[in-house]
């Protein structure tokens, strides 16, 4: 199991034949030459945000607040 830092890295490794990936469809380009198998009949997964500090970072505070409102 390998955790990648970006969707591009995931797609590169899968495209090179190093395995498979579970990735949200939003990160897949429409013209990708890989087999896509949707996962159905599953409860939604939650995700989180990691940040070092909110102190003095108004833009990050606003981003987190807006994300919670969605």
HTML snippet that shows the backbone in 3Dmol.js (N, CA, C, O; Angstrom):
<script src="https://3Dmol.org/build/3Dmol-min.js"></script>
<div id="view" style="width:600px;height:400px;position:relative"></div>
<script>
const pdb = `
ATOM      1  N   UNK A   1       0.844  -1.161   0.000  1.00  0.00           N
ATOM      2  CA  UNK A   1       0.000   0.000   0.000  1.00  0.00           C
ATOM      3  C   UNK A   1       0.895   1.232   0.000  1.00  0.00           C
ATOM      4  O   UNK A   1       1.857   1.313   0.765  1.00  0.00           O
ATOM      5  N   UNK A   2       0.576   2.175  -0.852  1.00  0.00           N
ATOM      6  CA  UNK A   2       1.365   3.392  -0.971  1.00  0.00           C
ATOM      7  C   UNK A   2       0.415   4.584  -0.961  1.00  0.00           C
ATOM      8  O   UNK A   2      -0.530   4.618  -1.750  1.00  0.00           O
ATOM      9  N   UNK A   3       0.639   5.543  -0.102  1.00  0.00           N
ATOM     10  CA  UNK A   3      -0.161   6.752  -0.048  1.00  0.00           C
ATOM     11  C   UNK A   3       0.521   7.816  -0.890  1.00  0.00           C
ATOM     12  O   UNK A   3       1.687   8.137  -0.665  1.00  0.00           O
ATOM     13  N   UNK A   4      -0.196   8.360  -1.852  1.00  0.00           N
ATOM     14  CA  UNK A   4       0.366   9.362  -2.756  1.00  0.00           C
ATOM     15  C   UNK A   4      -0.039  10.759  -2.318  1.00  0.00           C
ATOM     16  O   UNK A   4      -1.077  10.953  -1.685  1.00  0.00           O
ATOM     17  N   UNK A   5       0.793  11.722  -2.665  1.00  0.00           N
ATOM     18  CA  UNK A   5       0.557  13.112  -2.299  1.00  0.00           C
ATOM     19  C   UNK A   5      -0.333  13.857  -3.291  1.00  0.00           C
ATOM     20  O   UNK A   5      -0.830  14.941  -2.985  1.00  0.00           O
ATOM     21  N   UNK A   6      -0.536  13.284  -4.474  1.00  0.00           N
ATOM     22  CA  UNK A   6      -1.334  13.996  -5.469  1.00  0.00           C
ATOM     23  C   UNK A   6      -2.044  13.001  -6.383  1.00  0.00           C
ATOM     24  O   UNK A   6      -1.587  11.869  -6.549  1.00  0.00           O
ATOM     25  N   UNK A   7      -3.154  13.421  -6.973  1.00  0.00           N
ATOM     26  CA  UNK A   7      -3.849  12.563  -7.935  1.00  0.00           C
ATOM     27  C   UNK A   7      -2.978  12.234  -9.144  1.00  0.00           C
ATOM     28  O   UNK A   7      -3.075  11.146  -9.712  1.00  0.00           O
ATOM     29  N   UNK A   8      -2.126  13.181  -9.531  1.00  0.00           N
ATOM     30  CA  UNK A   8      -1.250  12.932 -10.676  1.00  0.00           C
ATOM     31  C   UNK A   8      -0.298  11.773 -10.409  1.00  0.00           C
ATOM     32  O   UNK A   8      -0.044  10.959 -11.297  1.00  0.00           O
ATOM     33  N   UNK A   9       0.226  11.696  -9.195  1.00  0.00           N
ATOM     34  CA  UNK A   9       1.120  10.594  -8.835  1.00  0.00           C
ATOM     35  C   UNK A   9       0.374   9.274  -8.861  1.00  0.00           C
ATOM     36  O   UNK A   9       0.888   8.272  -9.356  1.00  0.00           O
ATOM     37  N   UNK A  10      -0.834   9.276  -8.328  1.00  0.00           N
ATOM     38  CA  UNK A  10      -1.645   8.053  -8.336  1.00  0.00           C
ATOM     39  C   UNK A  10      -1.870   7.575  -9.762  1.00  0.00           C
ATOM     40  O   UNK A  10      -1.660   6.401 -10.068  1.00  0.00           O
ATOM     41  N   UNK A  11      -2.294   8.477 -10.631  1.00  0.00           N
ATOM     42  CA  UNK A  11      -2.591   8.099 -12.012  1.00  0.00           C
ATOM     43  C   UNK A  11      -1.345   7.630 -12.746  1.00  0.00           C
ATOM     44  O   UNK A  11      -1.416   6.722 -13.575  1.00  0.00           O
ATOM     45  N   UNK A  12      -0.206   8.241 -12.449  1.00  0.00           N
ATOM     46  CA  UNK A  12       1.051   7.817 -13.060  1.00  0.00           C
ATOM     47  C   UNK A  12       1.407   6.395 -12.654  1.00  0.00           C
ATOM     48  O   UNK A  12       1.761   5.580 -13.506  1.00  0.00           O
ATOM     49  N   UNK A  13       1.318   6.085 -11.360  1.00  0.00           N
ATOM     50  CA  UNK A  13       1.658   4.741 -10.876  1.00  0.00           C
ATOM     51  C   UNK A  13       0.686   3.685 -11.397  1.00  0.00           C
ATOM     52  O   UNK A  13       1.105   2.604 -11.810  1.00  0.00           O
ATOM     53  N   UNK A  14      -0.602   3.992 -11.380  1.00  0.00           N
ATOM     54  CA  UNK A  14      -1.590   3.036 -11.893  1.00  0.00           C
ATOM     55  C   UNK A  14      -1.394   2.835 -13.399  1.00  0.00           C
ATOM     56  O   UNK A  14      -1.435   1.706 -13.888  1.00  0.00           O
ATOM     57  N   UNK A  15      -1.184   3.929 -14.127  1.00  0.00           N
ATOM     58  CA  UNK A  15      -0.967   3.828 -15.572  1.00  0.00           C
ATOM     59  C   UNK A  15       0.279   3.040 -15.933  1.00  0.00           C
ATOM     60  O   UNK A  15       0.337   2.418 -16.994  1.00  0.00           O
ATOM     61  N   UNK A  16       1.280   3.062 -15.055  1.00  0.00           N
ATOM     62  CA  UNK A  16       2.519   2.316 -15.294  1.00  0.00           C
ATOM     63  C   UNK A  16       2.383   0.845 -14.891  1.00  0.00           C
ATOM     64  O   UNK A  16       3.310   0.057 -15.079  1.00  0.00           O
ATOM     65  N   UNK A  17       1.232   0.484 -14.339  1.00  0.00           N
ATOM     66  CA  UNK A  17       1.004  -0.918 -14.009  1.00  0.00           C
ATOM     67  C   UNK A  17       1.456  -1.335 -12.620  1.00  0.00           C
ATOM     68  O   UNK A  17       1.618  -2.527 -12.358  1.00  0.00           O
ATOM     69  N   UNK A  18       1.662  -0.380 -11.726  1.00  0.00           N
ATOM     70  CA  UNK A  18       2.123  -0.711 -10.384  1.00  0.00           C
ATOM     71  C   UNK A  18       0.998  -1.089  -9.431  1.00  0.00           C
ATOM     72  O   UNK A  18       1.261  -1.389  -8.267  1.00  0.00           O
ATOM     73  N   UNK A  19      -0.235  -1.081  -9.888  1.00  0.00           N
ATOM     74  CA  UNK A  19      -1.336  -1.480  -9.019  1.00  0.00           C
ATOM     75  C   UNK A  19      -2.623  -0.795  -9.389  1.00  0.00           C
ATOM     76  O   UNK A  19      -2.825  -0.380 -10.530  1.00  0.00           O
ATOM     77  N   UNK A  20      -3.486  -0.684  -8.411  1.00  0.00           N
ATOM     78  CA  UNK A  20      -4.785  -0.044  -8.599  1.00  0.00           C
ATOM     79  C   UNK A  20      -4.941   1.036  -7.541  1.00  0.00           C
ATOM     80  O   UNK A  20      -4.118   1.146  -6.632  1.00  0.00           O
ATOM     81  N   UNK A  21      -5.990   1.827  -7.659  1.00  0.00           N
ATOM     82  CA  UNK A  21      -6.186   2.932  -6.719  1.00  0.00           C
ATOM     83  C   UNK A  21      -7.661   3.135  -6.449  1.00  0.00           C
ATOM     84  O   UNK A  21      -8.507   2.840  -7.292  1.00  0.00           O
ATOM     85  N   UNK A  22      -7.957   3.635  -5.283  1.00  0.00           N
ATOM     86  CA  UNK A  22      -9.291   4.115  -4.946  1.00  0.00           C
ATOM     87  C   UNK A  22      -9.159   5.623  -4.848  1.00  0.00           C
ATOM     88  O   UNK A  22      -8.452   6.146  -3.987  1.00  0.00           O
ATOM     89  N   UNK A  23      -9.850   6.312  -5.741  1.00  0.00           N
ATOM     90  CA  UNK A  23      -9.692   7.759  -5.856  1.00  0.00           C
ATOM     91  C   UNK A  23     -11.048   8.372  -6.219  1.00  0.00           C
ATOM     92  O   UNK A  23     -11.784   7.794  -7.018  1.00  0.00           O
ATOM     93  N   UNK A  24     -11.386   9.521  -5.652  1.00  0.00           N
ATOM     94  CA  UNK A  24     -12.646  10.172  -6.023  1.00  0.00           C
ATOM     95  C   UNK A  24     -12.662  10.528  -7.504  1.00  0.00           C
ATOM     96  O   UNK A  24     -11.651  10.952  -8.062  1.00  0.00           O
ATOM     97  N   UNK A  25     -13.810  10.352  -8.126  1.00  0.00           N
ATOM     98  CA  UNK A  25     -13.955  10.618  -9.551  1.00  0.00           C
ATOM     99  C   UNK A  25     -13.635  12.037  -9.951  1.00  0.00           C
ATOM    100  O   UNK A  25     -13.283  12.291 -11.103  1.00  0.00           O
ATOM    101  N   UNK A  26     -13.750  12.963  -9.027  1.00  0.00           N
ATOM    102  CA  UNK A  26     -13.471  14.368  -9.339  1.00  0.00           C
ATOM    103  C   UNK A  26     -12.021  14.575  -9.777  1.00  0.00           C
ATOM    104  O   UNK A  26     -11.717  15.541 -10.477  1.00  0.00           O
ATOM    105  N   UNK A  27     -11.125  13.672  -9.368  1.00  0.00           N
ATOM    106  CA  UNK A  27      -9.711  13.806  -9.716  1.00  0.00           C
ATOM    107  C   UNK A  27      -9.348  13.119 -11.030  1.00  0.00           C
ATOM    108  O   UNK A  27      -8.201  13.201 -11.469  1.00  0.00           O
ATOM    109  N   UNK A  28     -10.300  12.449 -11.661  1.00  0.00           N
ATOM    110  CA  UNK A  28     -10.008  11.728 -12.900  1.00  0.00           C
ATOM    111  C   UNK A  28     -10.323  12.590 -14.110  1.00  0.00           C
ATOM    112  O   UNK A  28     -11.447  13.072 -14.249  1.00  0.00           O
ATOM    113  N   UNK A  29      -9.353  12.790 -14.982  1.00  0.00           N
ATOM    114  CA  UNK A  29      -9.645  13.517 -16.221  1.00  0.00           C
ATOM    115  C   UNK A  29     -10.607  12.700 -17.079  1.00  0.00           C
ATOM    116  O   UNK A  29     -10.552  11.471 -17.055  1.00  0.00           O
ATOM    117  N   UNK A  30     -11.482  13.355 -17.832  1.00  0.00           N
ATOM    118  CA  UNK A  30     -12.487  12.623 -18.620  1.00  0.00           C
ATOM    119  C   UNK A  30     -11.886  11.726 -19.703  1.00  0.00           C
ATOM    120  O   UNK A  30     -12.513  10.740 -20.091  1.00  0.00           O
ATOM    121  N   UNK A  31     -10.698  12.037 -20.197  1.00  0.00           N
ATOM    122  CA  UNK A  31     -10.108  11.278 -21.298  1.00  0.00           C
ATOM    123  C   UNK A  31      -9.035  10.289 -20.837  1.00  0.00           C
ATOM    124  O   UNK A  31      -8.206   9.871 -21.646  1.00  0.00           O
ATOM    125  N   UNK A  32      -9.032   9.909 -19.575  1.00  0.00           N
ATOM    126  CA  UNK A  32      -8.008   9.011 -19.039  1.00  0.00           C
ATOM    127  C   UNK A  32      -8.175   7.613 -19.645  1.00  0.00           C
ATOM    128  O   UNK A  32      -9.293   7.116 -19.786  1.00  0.00           O
ATOM    129  N   UNK A  33      -7.065   6.997 -19.993  1.00  0.00           N
ATOM    130  CA  UNK A  33      -7.092   5.676 -20.645  1.00  0.00           C
ATOM    131  C   UNK A  33      -6.939   4.557 -19.616  1.00  0.00           C
ATOM    132  O   UNK A  33      -6.155   3.629 -19.818  1.00  0.00           O
ATOM    133  N   UNK A  34      -7.689   4.644 -18.511  1.00  0.00           N
ATOM    134  CA  UNK A  34      -7.682   3.601 -17.491  1.00  0.00           C
ATOM    135  C   UNK A  34      -9.099   3.073 -17.313  1.00  0.00           C
ATOM    136  O   UNK A  34     -10.068   3.753 -17.649  1.00  0.00           O
ATOM    137  N   UNK A  35      -9.213   1.885 -16.795  1.00  0.00           N
ATOM    138  CA  UNK A  35     -10.524   1.325 -16.501  1.00  0.00           C
ATOM    139  C   UNK A  35     -11.018   1.919 -15.189  1.00  0.00           C
ATOM    140  O   UNK A  35     -10.321   1.885 -14.175  1.00  0.00           O
ATOM    141  N   UNK A  36     -12.234   2.465 -15.225  1.00  0.00           N
ATOM    142  CA  UNK A  36     -12.826   3.051 -14.026  1.00  0.00           C
ATOM    143  C   UNK A  36     -13.985   2.164 -13.581  1.00  0.00           C
ATOM    144  O   UNK A  36     -14.899   1.898 -14.362  1.00  0.00           O
ATOM    145  N   UNK A  37     -13.952   1.709 -12.338  1.00  0.00           N
ATOM    146  CA  UNK A  37     -15.019   0.879 -11.786  1.00  0.00           C
ATOM    147  C   UNK A  37     -15.617   1.633 -10.602  1.00  0.00           C
ATOM    148  O   UNK A  37     -14.986   1.737  -9.550  1.00  0.00           O
ATOM    149  N   UNK A  38     -16.833   2.162 -10.769  1.00  0.00           N
ATOM    150  CA  UNK A  38     -17.431   2.912  -9.667  1.00  0.00           C
ATOM    151  C   UNK A  38     -17.779   2.001  -8.484  1.00  0.00           C
ATOM    152  O   UNK A  38     -18.203   0.861  -8.672  1.00  0.00           O
ATOM    153  N   UNK A  39     -17.598   2.511  -7.287  1.00  0.00           N
ATOM    154  CA  UNK A  39     -17.996   1.797  -6.076  1.00  0.00           C
ATOM    155  C   UNK A  39     -19.404   2.277  -5.734  1.00  0.00           C
ATOM    156  O   UNK A  39     -19.621   3.465  -5.498  1.00  0.00           O
ATOM    157  N   UNK A  40     -20.350   1.355  -5.710  1.00  0.00           N
ATOM    158  CA  UNK A  40     -21.738   1.711  -5.437  1.00  0.00           C
ATOM    159  C   UNK A  40     -22.211   1.032  -4.157  1.00  0.00           C
ATOM    160  O   UNK A  40     -21.504   0.208  -3.576  1.00  0.00           O
ATOM    161  N   UNK A  41     -23.399   1.386  -3.736  1.00  0.00           N
ATOM    162  CA  UNK A  41     -24.015   0.807  -2.535  1.00  0.00           C
ATOM    163  C   UNK A  41     -23.106   0.927  -1.322  1.00  0.00           C
ATOM    164  O   UNK A  41     -22.907  -0.040  -0.587  1.00  0.00           O
ATOM    165  N   UNK A  42     -22.567   2.096  -1.121  1.00  0.00           N
ATOM    166  CA  UNK A  42     -21.662   2.336  -0.006  1.00  0.00           C
ATOM    167  C   UNK A  42     -22.027   3.659   0.654  1.00  0.00           C
ATOM    168  O   UNK A  42     -22.399   4.616  -0.026  1.00  0.00           O
ATOM    169  N   UNK A  43     -21.921   3.712   1.961  1.00  0.00           N
ATOM    170  CA  UNK A  43     -22.180   4.965   2.661  1.00  0.00           C
ATOM    171  C   UNK A  43     -21.090   5.971   2.302  1.00  0.00           C
ATOM    172  O   UNK A  43     -19.955   5.578   2.033  1.00  0.00           O
ATOM    173  N   UNK A  44     -21.424   7.273   2.294  1.00  0.00           N
ATOM    174  CA  UNK A  44     -20.396   8.288   2.014  1.00  0.00           C
ATOM    175  C   UNK A  44     -19.274   8.234   3.046  1.00  0.00           C
ATOM    176  O   UNK A  44     -19.507   7.930   4.216  1.00  0.00           O
ATOM    177  N   UNK A  45     -18.066   8.530   2.605  1.00  0.00           N
ATOM    178  CA  UNK A  45     -16.906   8.572   3.486  1.00  0.00           C
ATOM    179  C   UNK A  45     -16.677  10.000   3.955  1.00  0.00           C
ATOM    180  O   UNK A  45     -16.928  10.955   3.219  1.00  0.00           O
ATOM    181  N   UNK A  46     -16.204  10.136   5.171  1.00  0.00           N
ATOM    182  CA  UNK A  46     -15.883  11.469   5.652  1.00  0.00           C
ATOM    183  C   UNK A  46     -14.396  11.732   5.430  1.00  0.00           C
ATOM    184  O   UNK A  46     -13.606  10.805   5.251  1.00  0.00           O
ATOM    185  N   UNK A  47     -14.040  12.988   5.445  1.00  0.00           N
ATOM    186  CA  UNK A  47     -12.646  13.352   5.295  1.00  0.00           C
ATOM    187  C   UNK A  47     -12.364  14.540   6.195  1.00  0.00           C
ATOM    188  O   UNK A  47     -13.297  15.152   6.714  1.00  0.00           O
ATOM    189  N   UNK A  48     -11.129  14.870   6.386  1.00  0.00           N
ATOM    190  CA  UNK A  48     -10.782  15.959   7.269  1.00  0.00           C
ATOM    191  C   UNK A  48      -9.747  16.871   6.661  1.00  0.00           C
ATOM    192  O   UNK A  48      -9.279  16.659   5.543  1.00  0.00           O
ATOM    193  N   UNK A  49      -9.404  17.879   7.412  1.00  0.00           N
ATOM    194  CA  UNK A  49      -8.394  18.853   6.995  1.00  0.00           C
ATOM    195  C   UNK A  49      -7.327  18.893   8.078  1.00  0.00           C
ATOM    196  O   UNK A  49      -7.644  18.996   9.263  1.00  0.00           O
ATOM    197  N   UNK A  50      -6.072  18.813   7.679  1.00  0.00           N
ATOM    198  CA  UNK A  50      -4.958  18.958   8.617  1.00  0.00           C
ATOM    199  C   UNK A  50      -4.321  20.317   8.387  1.00  0.00           C
ATOM    200  O   UNK A  50      -4.082  20.720   7.249  1.00  0.00           O
ATOM    201  N   UNK A  51      -4.052  21.003   9.456  1.00  0.00           N
ATOM    202  CA  UNK A  51      -3.372  22.287   9.365  1.00  0.00           C
ATOM    203  C   UNK A  51      -2.494  22.460  10.592  1.00  0.00           C
ATOM    204  O   UNK A  51      -2.802  21.945  11.667  1.00  0.00           O
ATOM    205  N   UNK A  52      -1.412  23.179  10.427  1.00  0.00           N
ATOM    206  CA  UNK A  52      -0.463  23.361  11.530  1.00  0.00           C
ATOM    207  C   UNK A  52      -0.994  24.358  12.550  1.00  0.00           C
ATOM    208  O   UNK A  52      -0.927  24.111  13.754  1.00  0.00           O
ATOM    209  N   UNK A  53      -1.513  25.469  12.081  1.00  0.00           N
ATOM    210  CA  UNK A  53      -1.999  26.490  13.001  1.00  0.00           C
ATOM    211  C   UNK A  53      -2.947  27.430  12.273  1.00  0.00           C
ATOM    212  O   UNK A  53      -2.737  27.762  11.106  1.00  0.00           O
ATOM    213  N   UNK A  54      -3.981  27.849  12.968  1.00  0.00           N
ATOM    214  CA  UNK A  54      -4.880  28.862  12.415  1.00  0.00           C
ATOM    215  C   UNK A  54      -4.477  30.262  12.858  1.00  0.00           C
ATOM    216  O   UNK A  54      -4.997  31.256  12.351  1.00  0.00           O
ATOM    217  N   UNK A  55      -3.567  30.334  13.787  1.00  0.00           N
ATOM    218  CA  UNK A  55      -3.170  31.617  14.350  1.00  0.00           C
ATOM    219  C   UNK A  55      -2.590  32.535  13.277  1.00  0.00           C
ATOM    220  O   UNK A  55      -1.590  32.213  12.636  1.00  0.00           O
ATOM    221  N   UNK A  56      -3.232  33.673  13.097  1.00  0.00           N
ATOM    222  CA  UNK A  56      -2.749  34.650  12.133  1.00  0.00           C
ATOM    223  C   UNK A  56      -2.979  34.272  10.676  1.00  0.00           C
ATOM    224  O   UNK A  56      -2.379  34.877   9.788  1.00  0.00           O
ATOM    225  N   UNK A  57      -3.833  33.288  10.409  1.00  0.00           N
ATOM    226  CA  UNK A  57      -4.067  32.835   9.034  1.00  0.00           C
ATOM    227  C   UNK A  57      -5.556  32.964   8.706  1.00  0.00           C
ATOM    228  O   UNK A  57      -6.290  31.976   8.720  1.00  0.00           O
ATOM    229  N   UNK A  58      -5.989  34.184   8.412  1.00  0.00           N
ATOM    230  CA  UNK A  58      -7.408  34.446   8.181  1.00  0.00           C
ATOM    231  C   UNK A  58      -7.931  33.710   6.945  1.00  0.00           C
ATOM    232  O   UNK A  58      -9.072  33.250   6.940  1.00  0.00           O
ATOM    233  N   UNK A  59      -7.125  33.598   5.918  1.00  0.00           N
ATOM    234  CA  UNK A  59      -7.565  32.904   4.703  1.00  0.00           C
ATOM    235  C   UNK A  59      -7.868  31.436   5.016  1.00  0.00           C
ATOM    236  O   UNK A  59      -8.883  30.909   4.561  1.00  0.00           O
ATOM    237  N   UNK A  60      -7.012  30.779   5.777  1.00  0.00           N
ATOM    238  CA  UNK A  60      -7.248  29.390   6.155  1.00  0.00           C
ATOM    239  C   UNK A  60      -8.486  29.268   7.040  1.00  0.00           C
ATOM    240  O   UNK A  60      -9.272  28.336   6.872  1.00  0.00           O
ATOM    241  N   UNK A  61      -8.669  30.192   7.976  1.00  0.00           N
ATOM    242  CA  UNK A  61      -9.863  30.186   8.818  1.00  0.00           C
ATOM    243  C   UNK A  61     -11.125  30.302   7.963  1.00  0.00           C
ATOM    244  O   UNK A  61     -12.097  29.583   8.192  1.00  0.00           O
ATOM    245  N   UNK A  62     -11.113  31.195   6.990  1.00  0.00           N
ATOM    246  CA  UNK A  62     -12.264  31.369   6.100  1.00  0.00           C
ATOM    247  C   UNK A  62     -12.515  30.126   5.265  1.00  0.00           C
ATOM    248  O   UNK A  62     -13.662  29.724   5.073  1.00  0.00           O
ATOM    249  N   UNK A  63     -11.448  29.518   4.771  1.00  0.00           N
ATOM    250  CA  UNK A  63     -11.586  28.302   3.962  1.00  0.00           C
ATOM    251  C   UNK A  63     -12.238  27.182   4.776  1.00  0.00           C
ATOM    252  O   UNK A  63     -13.151  26.514   4.290  1.00  0.00           O
ATOM    253  N   UNK A  64     -11.778  26.976   6.001  1.00  0.00           N
ATOM    254  CA  UNK A  64     -12.343  25.918   6.851  1.00  0.00           C
ATOM    255  C   UNK A  64     -13.797  26.224   7.179  1.00  0.00           C
ATOM    256  O   UNK A  64     -14.636  25.323   7.155  1.00  0.00           O
ATOM    257  N   UNK A  65     -14.107  27.471   7.483  1.00  0.00           N
ATOM    258  CA  UNK A  65     -15.486  27.846   7.773  1.00  0.00           C
ATOM    259  C   UNK A  65     -16.402  27.606   6.572  1.00  0.00           C
ATOM    260  O   UNK A  65     -17.493  27.056   6.722  1.00  0.00           O
ATOM    261  N   UNK A  66     -15.962  28.015   5.393  1.00  0.00           N
ATOM    262  CA  UNK A  66     -16.751  27.801   4.185  1.00  0.00           C
ATOM    263  C   UNK A  66     -16.914  26.330   3.850  1.00  0.00           C
ATOM    264  O   UNK A  66     -17.971  25.913   3.378  1.00  0.00           O
ATOM    265  N   UNK A  67     -15.876  25.543   4.089  1.00  0.00           N
ATOM    266  CA  UNK A  67     -15.949  24.097   3.830  1.00  0.00           C
ATOM    267  C   UNK A  67     -16.968  23.435   4.739  1.00  0.00           C
ATOM    268  O   UNK A  67     -17.661  22.511   4.313  1.00  0.00           O
ATOM    269  N   UNK A  68     -17.074  23.882   5.974  1.00  0.00           N
ATOM    270  CA  UNK A  68     -18.040  23.323   6.906  1.00  0.00           C
ATOM    271  C   UNK A  68     -19.469  23.675   6.536  1.00  0.00           C
ATOM    272  O   UNK A  68     -20.399  22.946   6.880  1.00  0.00           O
ATOM    273  N   UNK A  69     -19.650  24.776   5.845  1.00  0.00           N
ATOM    274  CA  UNK A  69     -20.995  25.226   5.460  1.00  0.00           C
ATOM    275  C   UNK A  69     -21.529  24.477   4.247  1.00  0.00           C
ATOM    276  O   UNK A  69     -22.727  24.533   3.973  1.00  0.00           O
ATOM    277  N   UNK A  70     -20.680  23.788   3.527  1.00  0.00           N
ATOM    278  CA  UNK A  70     -21.106  23.094   2.296  1.00  0.00           C
ATOM    279  C   UNK A  70     -21.948  21.891   2.604  1.00  0.00           C
ATOM    280  O   UNK A  70     -22.389  21.195   1.688  1.00  0.00           O
TER     281      UNK A  70
END
`;
const viewer = $3Dmol.createViewer("view");
viewer.addModel(pdb, "pdb");
viewer.setStyle({}, {cartoon: {color: "spectrum"}});
viewer.zoomTo();
viewer.render();
</script>
